Amino acid sequence: MTLRISNVRKSYGDKDVLKDISFEVAAHEFVCILGHSGCGKSTLLNLTAGYIQPDSGSITVSGEAVTRPSRSRGVVFQDHSLFPWFKVIDNIAFGPEVQGLGKTEARKVAREYLKLIGLEEYENHYPSALSGGMKQRVGIARALAGKPDILLMDEPFGSLDILTRDTMRSELLRIWLQLRTMVLFVTHSISEAIHLADRIIVMKSGSVAGIFEVKMARPRHIQDGEFVRILTELEGLLTSLE
């Protein structure tokens, strides 16, 4: 399976948000889209999700055009978007139920993902009783319970404090290493991108400014020389294009 983004352009009024964006993502690959606020990262993710359409160019998954949202592409936003009136178990079971599973079977699937995120004991809690990091874990589990081929993540840890963000990054890697779902992850944090990604696509002013492979073994540590080298190079690229 391959996600292919080819010569994609998107404008709002007279503002060019995306300018001739092209790259591919392979099955099981973790790719980060890195850039400053306003560079077009979230617009690109929304296009890939099928929520909006490009003005020109194409987005395909295994050769099939993306024209609408699909259960094959799960989405996790910065705001967890959990249903406050549903218990945790029912939030996660919602997708499988919509896809046609009966309530009992959907809850069975939901419990598998609750175990994956380590929150089995919270299945009967409402979202209001959870911490920010726990809500995001449930949000990830809800997206994964639909068994998507691609997981799209739009700065999912952006509203969390630094310590919780570090914990969630480790949790996401643990889950991804088990499932190996293709991930497209939007972030403005250089260190977060280096910690997570197989490749980093740097965006600036609606264009791809560079693509970096990260070949370091996981887990990665900011003190490592290669980590520092990549971080310095990315900082220089983003700064030089200001």
PESUL-V295260 format. One record per pair of residues at least 4 apart in sequence whose C-alpha atoms are under 6 Angstrom apart, sorted by sequence separation. I is the first residue (numbers start at 1). J is the second residue. D is the distance in Angstrom with one decimal. If there is no record, write none. Layout:
# PESUL-V295260
I;J;D
I;J;D
This chain:
# PESUL-V295260
11;15;5.5
47;51;6.0
60;64;5.0
86;90;5.6
90;94;5.9
97;101;4.8
102;106;5.9
130;134;5.7
141;145;5.9
161;165;5.9
168;172;6.0
172;176;6.0
173;177;6.0
176;180;5.0
193;197;5.6
203;207;5.5
228;232;6.0
235;239;6.0
236;240;5.9
11;16;4.3
46;51;5.4
47;52;5.1
60;65;4.3
86;91;5.8
96;101;5.7
101;106;5.6
114;119;5.4
115;120;5.4
130;135;6.0
160;165;5.6
203;208;4.5
222;227;5.7
11;17;5.2
47;53;5.8
59;65;5.9
60;66;5.5
114;120;5.2
202;208;5.8
203;209;5.3
10;17;5.6
59;66;5.6
202;209;5.4
10;18;4.9
157;165;5.7
202;210;5.2
9;18;4.9
97;106;5.7
9;19;4.9
96;106;5.4
201;211;4.6
9;20;5.2
200;211;5.7
8;20;4.9
200;212;5.0
7;20;4.3
8;21;4.8
93;106;5.1
199;212;5.5
7;21;5.0
93;107;5.3
199;213;4.4
7;22;5.1
199;214;5.6
6;22;4.5
50;66;5.9
198;214;5.2
5;22;5.0
50;67;5.6
93;110;5.1
5;23;5.4
50;68;4.2
51;69;5.9
92;110;5.3
50;69;4.5
4;24;4.5
49;69;5.6
3;24;5.6
3;25;5.0
18;40;6.0
2;25;5.8
17;40;5.6
2;26;4.8
2;27;5.9
195;220;5.7
1;27;5.1
113;141;5.5
152;183;5.9
155;186;5.2
150;182;4.8
151;183;4.8
152;184;5.0
153;185;4.7
154;186;4.9
155;187;5.0
150;183;5.8
89;123;4.7
88;123;5.0
87;124;5.4
88;125;5.8
87;125;5.4
88;126;5.9
87;126;4.5
84;127;5.7
10;54;5.2
9;54;5.8
10;55;5.1
9;55;5.6
9;56;5.3
8;56;5.7
8;57;4.2
7;57;4.7
8;58;6.0
92;142;4.2
96;146;5.6
6;57;5.6
95;146;5.5
6;58;5.3
5;59;4.6
4;59;5.7
4;60;5.2
80;136;5.4
3;60;5.9
3;61;4.6
2;61;5.7
80;139;5.4
2;62;5.1
1;62;5.2
74;143;5.0
74;148;5.5
73;148;5.2
72;148;4.1
75;151;5.9
77;153;6.0
72;149;5.1
73;150;4.8
74;151;4.8
75;152;4.7
76;153;4.7
77;154;4.9
78;155;5.3
73;151;5.8
74;152;6.0
75;153;5.8
78;156;3.9
77;156;5.2
28;180;4.9
30;182;5.9
32;184;5.8
33;185;6.0
36;188;5.5
28;181;5.1
29;182;5.0
30;183;4.7
31;184;5.1
32;185;4.6
33;186;4.7
34;187;5.3
35;188;5.1
28;182;4.4
32;186;5.7
34;188;5.4
27;182;5.5
32;193;5.8
32;197;5.6
39;204;5.2
31;197;5.2
39;205;4.6
40;206;5.2
30;197;5.2
31;198;5.9
35;202;5.8
39;206;5.1
30;198;5.3
31;199;5.0
32;200;4.9
33;201;4.9
34;202;4.8
35;203;5.0
31;200;5.8
19;206;5.4
18;206;4.2
19;207;5.4
17;206;5.2
